[in-house]
Amino acid sequence: MIALPGNVLVFQAPGTERAVLARLTAVLAAGGRLVAGFATDREYRLDDFDRDAAAAGLTLEHRFATWHLDPWPDDPGPIPGWAVSVLRRTPPADVQDGTGPGTDGAAVTA
């Protein structure tokens, strides 16, 4: 698991966030998790983060409005001032279906 609390991503050089997420994803095991929290009122927007995370091979599992796990709103209204996202590295297809090298059909765990 990789944790990025406290605005780590919004303090990266603008335009490098996707590369940073890709490098972090590369060190996660298939099925491993990355947790990132940052203020949503910065130049790096939440929709940018979601696109960059998906491009890096991460799938959003959960999103919270605080580190205290306050729920993310279901309505499409204004977003909270903070987002905590729990993402999972998407395993390659051959690992997902149990046919890849060294797989025995068992579930992939982080």
C-alpha positions in Angstrom: 0.0 0.0 0.0 1.1 3.5 -0.8 -0.3 6.5 1.2 -0.2 10.1 -0.1 -1.7 12.2 2.7 -1.5 15.9 3.0 -1.7 17.3 -0.5 1.3 15.3 -1.9 -0.1 15.3 -5.4 -1.1 19.0 -5.5 2.4 20.0 -4.6 4.0 18.2 -7.6 5.2 20.2 -10.5 2.2 21.0 -12.7 1.8 18.5 -15.5 3.8 15.7 -13.7 1.0 14.2 -11.7 0.2 11.4 -14.2 3.9 10.4 -14.4 4.1 10.4 -10.6 1.0 8.2 -10.3 2.4 5.8 -13.0 5.7 5.5 -11.1 3.9 4.8 -7.9 1.6 2.3 -9.6 4.6 0.5 -11.0 5.8 -0.4 -7.5 2.4 -1.7 -6.3 1.7 -5.4 -6.5 -1.2 -6.3 -8.7 -4.3 -5.6 -6.5 -2.2 -3.3 -4.3 -3.8 0.0 -3.0 -2.9 3.6 -3.2 -4.6 6.1 -0.9 -4.4 9.8 -1.7 -5.9 12.8 0.0 -5.8 16.4 -1.1 -7.7 19.6 -1.1 -10.2 19.9 -4.0 -9.8 23.7 -4.4 -6.3 23.5 -6.0 -5.2 23.7 -9.6 -5.0 19.9 -9.8 -8.6 19.0 -9.9 -10.3 15.8 -8.8 -11.4 15.0 -12.3 -7.8 15.4 -13.5 -6.7 13.0 -10.7 -9.3 10.4 -11.7 -8.2 10.5 -15.3 -4.5 10.3 -14.4 -5.1 7.5 -11.9 -7.1 5.5 -14.5 -4.3 6.1 -17.1 -1.8 4.7 -14.6 -3.8 1.5 -14.1 -5.6 2.4 -10.9 -9.3 1.8 -10.2 -11.2 3.9 -7.7 -12.6 1.7 -4.9 -13.7 4.3 -2.4 -13.8 8.0 -1.9 -14.4 9.9 1.3 -14.8 13.6 2.2 -12.3 13.5 5.1 -9.6 11.3 6.6 -12.3 10.5 9.2 -14.1 8.6 6.4 -17.0 11.0 6.2 -19.0 9.9 3.2 -18.6 11.4 -0.2 -21.8 13.0 -1.3 -24.0 11.1 -3.8 -25.5 14.2 -5.3 -23.9 16.1 -8.1 -23.8 19.3 -6.1 -20.7 21.1 -4.9 -17.8 18.8 -4.0 -16.4 18.8 -0.5 -13.2 20.7 0.2 -11.2 17.5 0.7 -11.1 14.2 -1.1 -9.6 10.9 0.2 -9.5 8.3 -2.6 -8.7 4.6 -2.2 -7.5 3.1 -5.5 -6.4 -0.4 -6.4 -3.9 -1.4 -9.0 -5.7 -3.2 -11.8 -4.1 -6.6 -12.2 -3.2 -7.6 -15.8 -5.9 -9.7 -17.5 -3.8 -12.9 -17.3 -3.5 -12.5 -13.6 -7.2 -11.7 -13.2 -8.3 -14.9 -15.0 -5.6 -17.0 -13.4 -3.7 -18.0 -16.6 -0.6 -15.9 -16.2 2.8 -17.2 -15.2 3.0 -18.5 -11.7 -0.8 -18.2 -11.2 -2.8 -21.1 -9.7 -6.2 -19.6 -10.1 -6.2 -18.2 -6.6 -7.4 -14.7 -6.0 -4.9 -11.9 -6.2 -4.4 -10.1 -2.9 -2.5 -7.0 -2.0 
